[in-house]
Amino acid sequence: MSNGRLKSPWHRVVTHMDVERFSVALFYNPPSQAKIGPVKDAAASSDEGYKKVVVGDYLQHFYKISPTLEKQAILFAKV
Protein backbone atom coordinates (compact mmCIF):
# COMPACT_ATOMS: atom_id res chain seq x y z
CA MET A 1 0.00 0.00 0.00
CA SER A 2 3.02 2.31 0.29
CA ASN A 3 3.70 2.03 -3.47
CA GLY A 4 7.15 0.55 -2.84
CA ARG A 5 8.33 3.26 -0.46
CA LEU A 6 8.33 0.92 2.55
CA LYS A 7 9.74 -2.60 2.36
CA SER A 8 8.03 -5.31 4.39
CA PRO A 9 10.23 -7.79 6.24
CA TRP A 10 9.77 -11.54 6.25
CA HIS A 11 7.84 -12.62 9.32
CA ARG A 12 10.16 -14.03 11.92
CA VAL A 13 9.63 -15.07 15.52
CA VAL A 14 12.43 -15.22 18.05
CA THR A 15 11.45 -16.99 21.24
CA HIS A 16 12.86 -16.64 24.72
CA MET A 17 12.50 -19.70 26.94
CA ASP A 18 12.07 -17.67 30.13
CA VAL A 19 9.44 -15.21 28.81
CA GLU A 20 5.81 -16.01 28.09
CA ARG A 21 4.67 -15.06 24.62
CA PHE A 22 1.33 -14.84 22.89
CA SER A 23 0.14 -14.27 19.33
CA VAL A 24 -2.76 -12.27 17.97
CA ALA A 25 -4.05 -13.06 14.51
CA LEU A 26 -5.51 -10.17 12.51
CA PHE A 27 -7.16 -10.80 9.17
CA TYR A 28 -8.32 -8.48 6.45
CA ASN A 29 -10.34 -10.24 3.79
CA PRO A 30 -11.69 -7.98 1.04
CA PRO A 31 -14.20 -9.44 -1.43
CA SER A 32 -12.66 -11.38 -4.31
CA GLN A 33 -13.95 -8.84 -6.86
CA ALA A 34 -12.61 -5.79 -4.95
CA LYS A 35 -9.84 -3.70 -6.48
CA ILE A 36 -6.97 -2.77 -4.18
CA GLY A 37 -3.99 -0.55 -4.87
CA PRO A 38 -1.39 1.74 -3.38
CA VAL A 39 -2.24 4.97 -1.62
CA LYS A 40 -2.06 7.96 -3.97
CA ASP A 41 1.02 10.06 -3.27
CA ALA A 42 1.86 13.19 -5.23
CA ALA A 43 5.52 12.92 -4.18
CA ALA A 44 5.92 9.38 -5.55
CA SER A 45 7.83 8.81 -8.76
CA SER A 46 5.53 8.24 -11.72
CA ASP A 47 7.81 5.64 -13.38
CA GLU A 48 7.84 3.26 -10.41
CA GLY A 49 5.19 1.74 -8.30
CA TYR A 50 2.28 -0.60 -8.32
CA LYS A 51 -1.09 -0.69 -10.07
CA LYS A 52 -4.52 -1.55 -8.74
CA VAL A 53 -5.31 -5.26 -8.87
CA VAL A 54 -8.38 -7.40 -8.36
CA VAL A 55 -8.04 -9.33 -5.08
CA GLY A 56 -9.08 -12.67 -6.62
CA ASP A 57 -6.59 -12.35 -9.49
CA TYR A 58 -3.76 -11.50 -7.10
CA LEU A 59 -4.59 -14.41 -4.78
CA GLN A 60 -4.72 -16.86 -7.70
CA HIS A 61 -1.26 -15.68 -8.74
CA PHE A 62 0.03 -15.81 -5.15
CA TYR A 63 -1.05 -19.41 -4.55
CA LYS A 64 0.16 -20.48 -8.00
CA ILE A 65 3.78 -19.37 -7.41
CA SER A 66 4.14 -19.71 -3.61
CA PRO A 67 6.24 -20.56 -1.76
CA THR A 68 9.25 -18.64 -3.09
CA LEU A 69 12.46 -17.55 -1.41
CA GLU A 70 11.96 -13.95 -2.50
CA LYS A 71 8.74 -11.97 -2.29
CA GLN A 72 7.81 -12.52 -5.93
CA ALA A 73 4.01 -12.48 -5.66
CA ILE A 74 3.93 -8.69 -5.36
CA LEU A 75 5.56 -8.38 -8.79
CA PHE A 76 2.07 -9.22 -10.14
CA ALA A 77 1.09 -5.62 -9.33
CA LYS A 78 4.37 -3.92 -10.31
CA VAL A 79 4.02 -1.28 -13.01
C-alpha positions as CSV (number, residue, x, y, z in Angstrom):
1,M,0.0,0.0,0.0
2,S,3.0,2.3,0.3
3,N,3.7,2.0,-3.5
4,G,7.1,0.5,-2.8
5,R,8.3,3.3,-0.5
6,L,8.3,0.9,2.6
7,K,9.7,-2.6,2.4
8,S,8.0,-5.3,4.4
9,P,10.2,-7.8,6.2
10,W,9.8,-11.5,6.3
11,H,7.8,-12.6,9.3
12,R,10.2,-14.0,11.9
13,V,9.6,-15.1,15.5
14,V,12.4,-15.2,18.0
15,T,11.4,-17.0,21.2
16,H,12.9,-16.6,24.7
17,M,12.5,-19.7,26.9
18,D,12.1,-17.7,30.1
19,V,9.4,-15.2,28.8
20,E,5.8,-16.0,28.1
21,R,4.7,-15.1,24.6
22,F,1.3,-14.8,22.9
23,S,0.1,-14.3,19.3
24,V,-2.8,-12.3,18.0
25,A,-4.0,-13.1,14.5
26,L,-5.5,-10.2,12.5
27,F,-7.2,-10.8,9.2
28,Y,-8.3,-8.5,6.4
29,N,-10.3,-10.2,3.8
30,P,-11.7,-8.0,1.0
31,P,-14.2,-9.4,-1.4
32,S,-12.7,-11.4,-4.3
33,Q,-14.0,-8.8,-6.9
34,A,-12.6,-5.8,-5.0
35,K,-9.8,-3.7,-6.5
36,I,-7.0,-2.8,-4.2
37,G,-4.0,-0.5,-4.9
38,P,-1.4,1.7,-3.4
39,V,-2.2,5.0,-1.6
40,K,-2.1,8.0,-4.0
41,D,1.0,10.1,-3.3
42,A,1.9,13.2,-5.2
43,A,5.5,12.9,-4.2
44,A,5.9,9.4,-5.5
45,S,7.8,8.8,-8.8
46,S,5.5,8.2,-11.7
47,D,7.8,5.6,-13.4
48,E,7.8,3.3,-10.4
49,G,5.2,1.7,-8.3
50,Y,2.3,-0.6,-8.3
51,K,-1.1,-0.7,-10.1
52,K,-4.5,-1.5,-8.7
53,V,-5.3,-5.3,-8.9
54,V,-8.4,-7.4,-8.4
55,V,-8.0,-9.3,-5.1
56,G,-9.1,-12.7,-6.6
57,D,-6.6,-12.3,-9.5
58,Y,-3.8,-11.5,-7.1
59,L,-4.6,-14.4,-4.8
60,Q,-4.7,-16.9,-7.7
61,H,-1.3,-15.7,-8.7
62,F,0.0,-15.8,-5.2
63,Y,-1.0,-19.4,-4.6
64,K,0.2,-20.5,-8.0
65,I,3.8,-19.4,-7.4
66,S,4.1,-19.7,-3.6
67,P,6.2,-20.6,-1.8
68,T,9.2,-18.6,-3.1
69,L,12.5,-17.6,-1.4
70,E,12.0,-13.9,-2.5
71,K,8.7,-12.0,-2.3
72,Q,7.8,-12.5,-5.9
73,A,4.0,-12.5,-5.7
74,I,3.9,-8.7,-5.4
75,L,5.6,-8.4,-8.8
76,F,2.1,-9.2,-10.1
77,A,1.1,-5.6,-9.3
78,K,4.4,-3.9,-10.3
79,V,4.0,-1.3,-13.0
